[in-house]
């Protein structure tokens, strides 16, 4: 049941909302205003930008701190709600931590309001959105499901729908798991852990530690779905939780995909029936179906529903075929591990690969290891030249750098031959030339269709 004194307790505090993001910070401010919780807002953006974002939110001008963020903004503050993208190392948050001021993510702060629901949580370096969306697809015919978190709608923004739901599926990024204080899910999964966000975490050890936090407060009868194919996930300590294992190849896993068959217990589904393609998507199916079974969906029903899942836009998605070339939009692949998995799934054909975008400083060697069936690599934007140098270091691959994205797609189209795959799998974020990965994916499809017909 919802604790009757939850909002009364928060009204006795004074919150500072750090990061007026449209995903988390602004919805949290609206929620606090509606529930009578005292708060102020801090963001590094200029005043005019903040005024536009906070339009319609009843907050006094003196309670909106624009521009440089500094510890003076902590005056009178007893709690902090932080947007995920705000680095925890900024002086404002470092001082708050030194003073013992609690720092919350919205889903964690609000957890007591929905803890009585069936809660599922997914994290990992790659595949979070696909697995989260697929899990909702598997459960939705039997229950009212709300999806929230890292994939576009924060818990603060979706709270009304969450309170009216039966099942809450939450995608959690590493940023959101840095300050967990009480969040608990009935079933959780860490899909994989690979190098990412090197600007935020000094080493992969620190990054891996954030992923483990998803089970910090879990206890029996909660379920943890463990991917045995990822060494870092396989060694996560799950305490006394019920553990259900998944693997593409291991027959001793509770769920596996050996011999081209999705198997969960006694339930079977030919992998050829899956609408989504790619070996990495088979792994996502195993995890999502195992989580659905833990929620109460019968295994035969879960695997059958998985067959109709259309996938997530811009995630290893066949956009179209023209002139014998398969055009694959994997714009959401912003880590080198995601690109490696895309290339592994195309091992039966030659690939013309497009990489680049905002440089995350990741080691491109996992991509270079798949160079054997690359016909060509076209790099673009901020990171393209560095990635090309590593991928084509040993020769044998036609490597070209074209600064502008549209021009790079045109160059890649000219290199593709019948039977090839033209793959946008950039290993970088989109923010040097596009608003987001969606805009980049649309631009790729538009230019490729114009060039290939």
ABEGO torsion letter per residue (X at the ends): XBBAAAAAAAAABBBBBBGBBAAAAAAAAAAAAAAGBBBBBBBABBAAAAAAAABGBBBBAAABBBEBBBAAAABGBABBBBBAABBAABAAAAAAAAAGBBBBBAAAAAAAAAAABBBBBBBEABGAAAAAAAAAAAAAAABBBBBBEAAGBBAAAAAAAAAABABBBBBBBAAAAAABAABBBABBBBABBBBBGAAABABAAAAAAAAAAAAAABBOABBBBBBAABAAAAABBAEABBBBBBBAABAABABBABGGBBBBEABBBBAAABABBEAAAAAAAAAAAAAAAAAGBBAAAAAAAAAABAEBBGBGBBABBBGGBBBBBAAABABAAAAAAAAAAAAABBBBBBBEEBBAGBBAAAAAAAAAABABBBBBEAAAAAAAAAAAAAEGBBBBBBABAAAAAAAAAAABBBGBBBBBBAGBBAAAABABAAAAAAAAAAAAAAAAX
